Amino acid sequence: DYVAKPPLEDAATMSSTLIMRGEFDFVSEASVEGWRSAFNTKFLRYKTLEGCSHHGLFEKGELYGEIVDSYFSEYD
């Protein structure tokens, strides 16, 4: 399994980031926890799409769209 690593101390700060995964996704919560430290930003949002597997856009497009719209509205 791939394990994300935190960026180097002198790495540039990233822009705001949204991590989304499905409730029944093969990408586990433990995997996502590893990613949290890899994103060099103070503005990290994490969402789990309830009732979805890996392809939330196709499974619950309206919910997916609401989450993405809310995220972009926050930083617009």
C-alpha positions as CSV (number, residue, x, y, z in Angstrom):
1,D,0.0,0.0,0.0
2,Y,1.1,3.5,-0.8
3,V,1.8,5.7,2.2
4,A,1.8,9.4,1.7
5,K,4.6,11.4,3.3
6,P,4.6,14.9,4.6
7,P,6.3,17.5,2.4
8,L,9.7,18.8,3.1
9,E,9.9,21.8,5.5
10,D,10.9,24.2,2.7
11,A,8.0,23.0,0.4
12,A,5.7,25.7,-1.0
13,T,2.3,26.0,0.7
14,M,-0.5,24.5,-1.3
15,S,-3.8,26.1,-2.0
16,S,-7.0,24.9,-0.3
17,T,-7.7,21.3,-0.8
18,L,-10.8,19.0,-0.7
19,I,-10.4,15.3,-0.1
20,M,-13.5,13.2,-0.9
21,R,-14.1,9.5,-0.5
22,G,-17.1,7.3,-0.5
23,E,-18.5,5.6,2.6
24,F,-17.8,2.2,1.1
25,D,-14.7,3.3,-0.9
26,F,-11.6,1.1,-1.3
27,V,-9.7,4.2,-0.2
28,S,-9.9,3.7,3.6
29,E,-10.2,6.4,6.2
30,A,-6.7,5.2,7.4
31,S,-5.4,5.9,3.9
32,V,-6.9,9.4,3.9
33,E,-5.4,10.1,7.3
34,G,-2.0,9.6,5.7
35,W,-2.8,12.1,3.0
36,R,-3.8,14.8,5.5
37,S,-0.1,15.3,6.5
38,A,1.0,15.2,2.8
39,F,-1.0,18.4,1.9
40,N,0.9,21.5,2.9
41,T,-2.1,23.7,3.6
42,K,-4.1,25.1,6.5
43,F,-7.2,24.8,4.4
44,L,-7.9,21.1,4.0
45,R,-11.5,19.9,3.9
46,Y,-12.4,16.2,4.1
47,K,-15.8,14.8,3.2
48,T,-17.2,11.3,3.1
49,L,-20.0,10.7,0.6
50,E,-22.6,8.6,2.5
51,G,-23.9,5.5,0.6
52,C,-21.2,5.7,-2.1
53,S,-18.3,3.6,-3.1
54,H,-15.4,5.1,-5.1
55,H,-17.3,6.9,-7.8
56,G,-19.5,9.3,-5.9
57,L,-20.0,11.6,-8.9
58,F,-21.8,8.7,-10.7
59,E,-23.5,7.3,-7.7
60,K,-24.9,10.4,-6.1
61,G,-24.2,13.2,-8.5
62,E,-26.4,15.8,-6.7
63,L,-24.7,15.2,-3.3
64,Y,-21.3,15.3,-5.0
65,G,-22.2,18.6,-6.7
66,E,-23.4,20.1,-3.5
67,I,-20.2,19.3,-1.7
68,V,-18.0,20.7,-4.5
69,D,-20.2,23.8,-4.8
70,S,-20.0,24.4,-1.1
71,Y,-16.3,24.0,-1.1
72,F,-15.7,26.5,-4.0
73,S,-18.3,28.9,-2.5
74,E,-16.2,29.0,0.6
75,Y,-13.1,30.2,-1.2
76,D,-14.7,32.3,-4.0
